[in-house]
Each structure stands twice: as C-alpha cells, then as structure tokens.
C-alpha cells in the first residue's frame, strides 16, 4: 500500500492547487507509472503517476482545492 | 511494375495493416495526450515523420499537442520555427514532396491569413497539377474554436473554408479516441490533411473542460478512417449533424431531453473532407428532422452543404431543417457577447424543441 500526494510545485509550497482531472476511477486497478491525475497551480499543470501497481482509492474530488503535499489517493 | 510502384504498394499495405476502431479499453487520456501519443507512435514507426511549428518543442505546443516529443525525438525531428507561417509551411510542403511526412502546426487556424498561398495554392494542388505523380503526405495541424474570450482573431473554426478549397482532407476530432486514430490515419495518408482540434476538446487543466474531453483510448496503434461519420447517440425524433466541441454540447442536450421523451440522434461527422454524405442522408431519412450544429460561420459553409446533400438526394425527405451556427459576424471578445453567438447548449435545446413540433 502506498500514498499519493499532491506534488510540490512552488518553492515554499504555500499556495493551494487544484485537482484538475482524475484519469482513473475510484476502485480501478492501475499499473505503475500509469497516469492518475493532472493537477494545476497558478496556470502550471503537472501529471501525477501511479507509484506502483494496485487498486486506487481517491481521497479528493475532481475540481477540489488541495494543499501541496496533501494526500490525494491511496494505492491498495 | 516498377520498383517505385511496388515499394509504394508495400508501404500502403503496411499502413493499412493497423486495426480500425478497436475496442476502447479502460485507460483514459485527454484529447491532447491522445494526439501526442499518435504522433509519437508514428515517429517511432517511420523516420520520415517529423514535427515543426511555433513552440512545438520545449513548450510542447501551446495547446499541448506535442508535449514530450522533443525529449523523445530530439531537435532534428521536433523543430521550433520562427514566427513565419509562410516559410515553415512551405518548408513542410517541400519536405513532403521529397518523401518526408511532416506534421506542421499552425498555432491558431485564424493565422491561415498570412500563409494561405502555401496551403491552398501549393499544398492542396501539387498532387493534382502533377497528375498524381507528386504526392504531398503532410499534416497541417491547427487549433480552432472559441469560448474562452480570445477575440475575433483567435476563436474561429474555419473548417468550412478549408473544405471549400479543393485538394485537402479536413478532419475534426471531437474526443480522445477519434483524435488518436484520425491522427494516425492523417500521418499515414499520402494526401495533405488539415487536422483541426478545437481547444475546448483537448481536456486541458487550464481551460474550461467538458467531461467528454477525457475518454478511453486503446494503448495499441489503430486508425479511425478519414471520411467516416459516427452515430454517437441513436435517436428517432430529430438528427443533430455536428462536429468537434459541438458534439459534446449536443450530447448534453440529448441526455437532458431524453427523460421528456424527445429522442435525439447525434451524428459526429469527424471529417469534413471527405464528407460522409451517406451517413447524413441515412440519419435524415430516419428522423425526417435535421439540425446542423456548427461553430463555424453560418453562411456559405458546412451547414448549407448538409442541407444541399439531403435535398439533392430527396427533396421530400425532411419535415424540418434548421441551423445552430455562428452568425456571420466576427466573434466578440466580451464573454457575454461571445456566448450570445456561440452554438451553446441553450440554443441547441431551443432548436430541438422547435424541430420536434414540425
């Protein structure tokens, strides 16, 4: 089991970003390196890839404002 | 048979070997990533394929059509150009004539004004003028459409203009699945193809995004044939003939009206040239009521061509015909004014309600 976090996108990590797009559904089987989400902060986008194989559990909803470094999903 | 002809046939057989519209599977992409994947796969298969345009390299295309390609294939095959569309489109044509397969990005279709001579007098004519002896296997990829306050010179659709000028195929994907398969087909085509993606279907995090801009895309290579429309929703009361972002809006309206017992068929043209006239006539014959939803200008364009296609087949086929298009005026910058002229779901819904009374 591993946790997936919103990436650190600014130097001080102070601003919140947005979970722009989930590319997987809650409960879906995913493979390592698979695209899980796109996140956005101040008009910069970043991809979040799966850290390993597993069943993904989404912790935040699409469109939600999220702190950098916050938990966004778990892999079981 | 000459060796050249034999090689061409063998090459065509290899290109034709890709699966046609396989099952979508589970993996999801947005349309931008689907386009990147198709271009990347074709570059892997064929050293003759290369990408050129403004900010297609390090920046990855301003609407992310080429993200990651520079890192994979290097600056000799992913070439950032100066801001001179005439020069780099001409360069693409020359490369294509010499046997390369360039994918050239015109950043906004609106910019065709500065380079149209290269496009319609050269790219679109060389294969005719040479009696088919000189082919131009080039893809001219370009961003279209409005809805995000980019003003009259960055918001047009203009596929009707390219379709009106003979000699170019014109493809207009509405979703990630079609975008990947149509790009593979476009690069493999021996003819010039204008590949027009609406910024609103790319599924970009920084733009307003429709849920249908993210969808399942096979990981394998495949083609969506150029010139084949798709019934994306079956219905019996009225047909919406549409393309690009307007497919998304039309589907939203169809789903909204379904509980009221209004059954809307939605036909996604996917290509404007060749136009799948059979699919248009078949759906018109089925419902007897046709609405064309087109983000391009209303007059002298695609919507009139659809009406003519049906009338030439059988003038008595229709009980009702109407159009939801851009009025014949430049597209406003102000959001309220822009949304007054765009083919919005509200306008589409009103047209459907009127049509079913007929």
Interface residues (C-beta under 8 A of the other chain):
Chain A: X18 X20 X21 X23 X24 X28 X34 X35 X38 X39 X40 X43 X45
Chain B: X26 X27 X28 X29 X30 X33 X203 X204 X205 X206 X209 X214
